[in-house]
Amino acid sequence: MKIKNTEIELMKGDIMSLEVDAIVNPANKYLQHGGGLAGQIVRRGGYGIQKESDTLAPINVGEAVITKAGRLPCKYIIHAVGPTMGEGDEDDKFKDAIRNILKIADENELESIAIPAISTGIFRYPVTRCAENMFKVIVPYCKDTETSLKKIILCLYEDSKYNVFKNEYNKFKKMYNIINGKGL
């Protein structure tokens, strides 16, 4: 789906192997990257990622920060803290995290980023809500903002999450095309 000058792409794969300007790390507020994707990023990219993160922590739920990417093929990592189910106001906090990711990308004049299904692991945020709310933020942002982003990749590793995102992607693409008179 293309919105103004930004291509929004959905893919299944390993986010850490992508040659983009930045990948997004679903982090905790202390930016301690021990488990899950965060732990894998540090193990593959190098301890310098953790060391730089330590200087930026803690951050609040919904916030994001950027570090270098060490040995990974991307240039930067945007660390974003999504909500944990049960803490309250999860959808707004999630949308804030996505907005802050996009804002940091623009502040750093990035042209391509890859985003995983933030908060859907140990934070238990429902995958359908993740996909839906991600599109609810990304689509208007690309439409209404003069963004440096030319490509946003939503990268899912698991088949089940990819299938949920594909369903939401198709819904938003159809809705966007109807609203903008592009037919079906």
N, C-alpha and C positions, 0 to 999 in steps of 0.2 A: 504494500500500500504506500503510495507516495502522497505526502501532504506538503504542499508548496515545494520547497527544495530538499525535503528530508524523506528518505526512504525508510520505512519501518518494515523490518524483515523478521521473520520467525524462523528459527532453526533449532534442530536437535543436535547436540554435540557437547564437546568439552570447551567451556568458556575460556579456560586457561591457555588454549592453543590458538586463540584468535589473534590475528595481526590487526588490531584496532588501536585507536589512540588510548582508550581506557576500557578496562573491564570493571564491573561493579562487584564489590565484595559485601555480602550480607553480614554485617559485623554486629558485635555486641557493643554496649555503650562504653566499655572500658578499652575497646579496640585490642582485646587479647585474642589473637588468632590461633587458638589451639585445636579446635575441632571443626568438622564439617568442611565446607568449601573454603572458609577463612584459613583453616589449618593447612589445607592442601596448597593454597596460594603461597603461604610462607615457606612450606617445605619445597615447593618447586621454584619459587621466585627468589628465595634467600631470606636470611634472618634480618637483613637490612630493612625489609618491609615492616617487620614487627618493631624494630628499633625506631624507625621514623614515626610509626603509629603511636608509640609510647609518648612521644613529644606532643601529640595532638589530643590525647585522651585526658579525661572522659568527654564524651559528647552525648547529647540528649537523644531520645527516641525521636525519629523524624529528621534528624540532622545528618549531614554527610561531610566528609573531608577527603582530601586527595593526597596520595603519596606516589613516589616513583614505584616502578614495577619490578625492580631487580632483574632477574634472568628471564622473566616471562617475555613473550614476543610483543606484548602491548607496551606502551610507554608509561602509563599511569594506572593506578588503582583508585577508584572512588569507593571509599568505605562508607556504607549507609546503614543506619540503625533503624530497622523496621520494628513494628509492635509485636508484643507477645500477647497471644489470645488471653483474655481475661483481665487485662490491665485497664480496659476501658478506652473508649474513643479510638479503637483500633483503625477504622477506615480513614479517619482524618489524619492520624499519625502516619499511616502508610502512604497516603497521598502526599503529605509533606516530605517524606523521604524521597519519593520519586521526583517531586518538584525540585528539591535541593540537589539531586543528582544532575538533573538537566541544567540547573543554574550553574553548578560548578563546572560542568562541561563547557558551557558558554563563557564563563569567566576565564577559562583556560584556553579558549578558542579551539576546542577539540572538534574534529569533524566526524569521528566515528566512536561509538561506545557499544558495549554489550552488557546487557542486564539479565541476571538470572531471576528465578522466582523467589524474591526476597521474603523472608519471614515464614516460608512454608515448611521449613525443617523443624528444628527443635522449638521454634517460637509458635508453631501450630496454627499459623494464619491460613485459612482455607484457600486452596489453590484457585478455585473459581473466583473468589473475591479478589485475590491477588491479580489475576489476569484482567478482570473487569476494571478494577480501580487503576491498574497500570495504564490501560487504554484511555480511561476517563481523564487521565492527567496528560499523557503523551500526545494524544491527538489534538486537543485544543492548544497545547503548548506550541506544537509545530505549526499550527494554523495561525496563531495570534502573536507569536514572538519572532523577532528577527534573530534566528538561531544560527550558530556556526555549524550545527550538526547536519551533516549530509546523510548519515546512516545511523540508525538505532537498530541494533540486533537484540531481539529477545531470545536468549539462548537457554534452552532447557536440556538437561541431561537425561531425565527419566521420561520414558514413553508416556506414562500416565499424565504427567504435568504438561508435556508437549501437546498431547491431545486436547486437554482443557484449554490451553492457550490458543491452539488452532481454531477451536470452536469460537472463542471470544474474538479472535482476530477476524474471522470470517463475518461475524455479526457487525463489528465496528466498520469493516471495509464496506459492507453492503450499506450500512446506515450512512457512512460518509459519502458514498457515491450518490445515494438518493438525495441527500441534503444539498450536494453540490451539482446536481443535475447531470450526473454522469451515467445515469441509468443503472441497470444491474449488471 
